[in-house]
């Protein structure tokens, strides 16, 4: 079993504009985000379309498919 660690982020959110104004995160969180960004887009699409349940971000997989197959 893989080691489990807790990842935390602090966000300053402008609720009127619905935007993140400032984010603070530890090294583990940044490493995780960079690992996700390093994945090939095709792998991400395949993982999302095969492993997501109907209610789990259906729009996200569809949006990635549209980006990946645009000329």
N, C-alpha and C positions, 0 to 999 in steps of 0.2 A: 504494500500500500504506500502511496506517495505521502510525503510529509505535508501536513496541512498548516497553513499559516493564515493569519488574519491580515487583510489589507484594508487600510482606512484612507479616506479622503475628507478634507474639509472644503466645503464649497460656500462661496458668498454669492447668493442668487438675487438678482433684481426681479422681484415678483411682478412688477408692473410690465416690464418688457419681456419677462420670461427668458432671461439670459443669465448664464453663469458669468459673474464679473471677475472672480478670482478662485483658483483652485490650488490646494496644497496637498501634496501626497508624499508618501514615503518611497524609498528606493524600490521596495518590493512591488508597489503599484505601478511605478513607471516601467520597471522591467517587464511586468506582465503585459502592459499596453504595447510595448515595443515588440514583444514576442507575437502578439496578435497581429500587429501591423506587418510583421515579417512573413506571415503566412501567405502563400499564393492565393489570389482571389478565387480561383477555381476550387481549391480545397475548402475555403470558407463557404462557398455556395453549396458544395456537395454536403458538407457537415450540417448546414442549416436546413437544407431541404430534406435530408434523410433522418435527422435526429430531432427536429422540432415537432412538438405536438401542434394540433390545430390552433390552440390559443397562444402559443409562444411565438410572438413576433412574426406573424405571417407576412406582414408588409416588408419586413427587413430582408427576408430571403428574396422576395419579388423585386425589391429595389436593387439588390445586388445582381440579380440575373439581368435586369435591364441595363445596368452599367457594364457588366461583363460582355454583353453581346451587342453593344452599340458600336457602330463603325466610326 
